[in-house]
Structures are given as C-alpha cells and as structure tokens.
Amino acid sequence: MPARASRILLAFAALLLLGGAALHGAGFRHALPVIAASGMPRFYTGAFKGLWLLDSLTQLILAAILLAAVAGQILLSRTLLVLLALIPIGNAATLFVFLGPFPAEYLFLLVTFLLAAASFALPPHRTTVRQ
C-alpha cells in the first residue's frame, strides 16, 4: 500500500535526521576550542556557535515533524512534503558551496530523496500521509 510506503520512507528520513543531529551536536564540543583559538571577534564566534547549534535543532525539528506524520498525529500533503524537502536540499547545497564535498551533504541529499519519494508514493487519490 503506497500510504504505508510513505510512512516507512518518512520514518527512515526521520531516523537519518536524528542521527545527523546527534552527531552534529556531539561535534559542538570539539568545535569550541577551535572557535576560541580562531581570534575572530566575539560577534563572529557567537554567530558560529549559534549557527552550529541551529543546524542540529533544524534537523531535530524536521525529524519531529516527520515522526508526528508517521504516528498519525499530523497530516502532510504531497505539496508540504516537497516543501519540507527544500530544507535538507538547501542545507546540502549550502554545505557544498562553502565546504566542498562533505559527508553531511550526502545525508541531506538522501533525506531529500526520501521526502520526495514519500510524496510520490501516496496514491493519486490521497493527498496526505494518513487519510
């Protein structure tokens, strides 16, 4: 059943995002000494710290939305799934521009693919994950 396939794809995407958020959040403590030793002005070190943690938070929030849809707590339309897929593809593109090839980009690309696939796995007469 395609609606079930959508839920499986969303669950897998959510698990990848939770893992990515955990790894990224754990890396924060390793980034702190580098930031401190950088000699950058306080504003930029604060921005770096904030942006680092915001990435982890964004992944957690997106994972929570997907898990809520999988659990039937919220409805996600095909259109909303595609719009949500813009978040990880935007992250992947930004990382590629500023870092070059990096493992996190592939995680974001896979999540984007899973969200797009979940939207297309819904039957034509269904517009939401749970209906």
Sequence and secondary structure as in RCSB ss.txt:
>XXXX:A:sequence
MPARASRILLAFAALLLLGGAALHGAGFRHALPVIAASGMPRFYTGAFKGLWLLDSLTQLILAAILLAAVAGQIL
LSRTLLVLLALIPIGNAATLFVFLGPFPAEYLFLLVTFLLAAASFALPPHRTTVRQ
>XXXX:A:secstr
 HHHHHHHHHHHHHHHHHHHHHHHHHHHHHHHHHHHHT   HHHHHHHHHHHHHHHHHHHHHHHHHHHHHTTSS 
 BHHHHHHHHHHHHHHHHHHHHHH S HHHHHHHHHHHHHHHHHHHS TT  BS  
